[in-house]
């Protein structure tokens, strides 16, 4: 994760950098879709609008090399144990790419599940959204420090393969952006060089793709972190890496501090580094917070920064972002930099257009720090009950989950000259009629005779033969829903139980809309008796009845049900 600009924390709002003037869009209307290019030209960095792509989310059962939750939480996501701010809209992800959490259910009754970046289907979906919205492509983030861990190295390589395939499938562009945050002071230059030479150019051969972005025929490589006080490197070492990349034939973009030109929040001596770069890209997240800031920064930062760069034949690109907050993982105020239904994002894009510079969008999938433009929860109905998440209606204006994708497409067109300049946000809040608004407040978590339950994690290695798995599903339907399993439910859930995903099946039933409608008629004591009768074919003993009833009251029925199914008693009877 990158730091929020310290200027905001200090209470001083500053501005951002930008780039050269854009070329105009194609004259042939058949060359474009309704929103953008069907196939983006892979030549030219300074006439593109790209977004940072993290691709760093993982779950223990996603078959990746990480084998753990990554960036969603430090362990199983649960109330009070999450490290992201904005909840994603998960409705379009393949069910095999979604993983159960202990966040209970969403406001609309669906189980609270999260996706993995390891799946090619997930990356392909994201790039399809980019194409549909008219976003040119991505700078693929690659953190140098974690590459020393073989698990992370393999995971990042898988994500890189996913990005290449998706860019090629959907006509988008991509390039590698190294982030030196957390890299070793003694070896960060050599580590970056080795990765580019042996992995990017060698094993993965990313620049062989016709979708890899070039400028003047040179492959684009970005390095983020030059000159930041809390990042590694001296001026001489930074120059060494920049010149090495140039010797490899690359076009080098530098992610630098916001006040790079005047030396604010910048390591001493880095003023002699900037002229070695091909493009200067100041990090703006946290440096401005309102539409007024975006407008005032043209004169204070963008124009003088751009003039400095142009005098030296260097490109200049602005970083723009939709909003910011990180209260769930790093503290700070909720909704720290409000999105204001796209007004803040659009104001930054207008300032870039008026100054004749291009933009890098931070970020595509940064749900952690609340800067994601990818599809996100519109309101409380699409976020977990009982845990705070920033939703897109936070300031009182409802917008669709894809609103910021559509707005990013409009930003792309604005900056390449195919969208007219206008002060108002140019995309509607919803395409077509907006859905009915959710209740003004979600139903209380304890409403009904039995409280809303938490989910449970799978128990690795606890698999079942197919016939036994089908019997488990039948018993679970009776225990939770009070009825026999229908053929579609049996067909969907029996294979999961067979594979050891019992917890996922229990969660799907306990957190379903059908059980939500039923739980008000149940009591903890009464449901405890039913669980024993349907799962263990007997009435509960006094101790077991009390323990199970207490577990239900504490919202841990799913754990109790899983324990019964995995018990020796259940195995002996089934």
Buried (B, 14 or more C-beta within 10 A) or exposed (E): BBBBBBBBEEEEBBBBBBBBBBEEBEEEEEEBBEBBBEBBBBBBBBBBBBBBBBBBBBBBBBEBBBBBBBBBBEEBBBBEBBBBBBBBBBEBBEEEBBBBBBBBBBBBBBBBBBBBBBBBBBBBBBBBBBBBBBBBBBBBBBBBBBBEEEBBBBBBBBBBBBBBBBBBBBBBBBBBBBBBBBBBEEBBBBBBBBBBEEBBBEEBEBBEBEBBBBBEEBBBBBBBBBBBEEBBBBBEBBBBBBEBBBEBEBBBBBBBBBBBBBBBBBBEEBBEBBBBBBBBBBBBBBBBBBBEBBBBBBEBBBBBBBEBBEEEEBBBBBBBBBBBBBBBBBEBEBBBBBBBBBBBBBBBBBBBBBBBBBBBBBBBBBBBBBBBBBBBBBBBBBBBBBBBBBBBBBEEBBBBBBBBBBBBBBBBBBBBBBBEEEEEBBBEBBEEEEEEEBEEEBEEBEEBBBBBBBBBBBBEEBBBEEEBBBBBBBBBBBBBBBEEBEEEBBEBBBBBBBBBBBBBBBBBBBBBEBBBEBBEEBBBBBBBBBBBBBBBEEEBEEEBBEBBBEBBBBBBBBBBBBBBBBEEEBEEEB
